[in-house]
Amino acid sequence: MTVEEPRIHSLADEMVEVYTFLQAPIGFVIVAAGGDYAYAFTLLTMLVVTILTVALATTILYIKFSSQRNLYKLIERLLNEGCLKPTD
């Protein structure tokens, strides 16, 4: 008999990772700024812009190279399962 880990644990792990990813730049800025709010705001802005630049570049590459093929597969699957009705 095998025991399978409940799926909620993996969801909780992912939530902890996302929270750490979001909290780490803020914690870094608070420690690095040492009470200087203008410096803290500048550092936080630079970190957010850097993260958004990487995320947007990844999204643009996905849209450019993979989205059409994956969207076609999704539509075909929905048609085969009867979730969508084909139009003439």
MODELLER restraints for C-alpha pairs under 7 A, 6 or more apart:
rsr = mdl.restraints
at = mdl.atoms
rsr.add(forms.Gaussian(group=physical.xy_distance, feature=features.Distance(at['CA:25:A'], at['CA:44:A']), mean=6.97, stdev=0.5))
rsr.add(forms.Gaussian(group=physical.xy_distance, feature=features.Distance(at['CA:25:A'], at['CA:47:A']), mean=6.76, stdev=0.5))
rsr.add(forms.Gaussian(group=physical.xy_distance, feature=features.Distance(at['CA:26:A'], at['CA:44:A']), mean=6.78, stdev=0.5))
rsr.add(forms.Gaussian(group=physical.xy_distance, feature=features.Distance(at['CA:29:A'], at['CA:40:A']), mean=5.55, stdev=0.5))
rsr.add(forms.Gaussian(group=physical.xy_distance, feature=features.Distance(at['CA:29:A'], at['CA:43:A']), mean=6.22, stdev=0.5))
rsr.add(forms.Gaussian(group=physical.xy_distance, feature=features.Distance(at['CA:29:A'], at['CA:44:A']), mean=6.14, stdev=0.5))
rsr.add(forms.Gaussian(group=physical.xy_distance, feature=features.Distance(at['CA:30:A'], at['CA:40:A']), mean=6.58, stdev=0.5))
rsr.add(forms.Gaussian(group=physical.xy_distance, feature=features.Distance(at['CA:33:A'], at['CA:39:A']), mean=5.91, stdev=0.5))
rsr.add(forms.Gaussian(group=physical.xy_distance, feature=features.Distance(at['CA:33:A'], at['CA:40:A']), mean=5.07, stdev=0.5))
rsr.add(forms.Gaussian(group=physical.xy_distance, feature=features.Distance(at['CA:78:A'], at['CA:84:A']), mean=5.71, stdev=0.5))
rsr.add(forms.Gaussian(group=physical.xy_distance, feature=features.Distance(at['CA:79:A'], at['CA:85:A']), mean=6.43, stdev=0.5))
rsr.add(forms.Gaussian(group=physical.xy_distance, feature=features.Distance(at['CA:79:A'], at['CA:86:A']), mean=6.97, stdev=0.5))
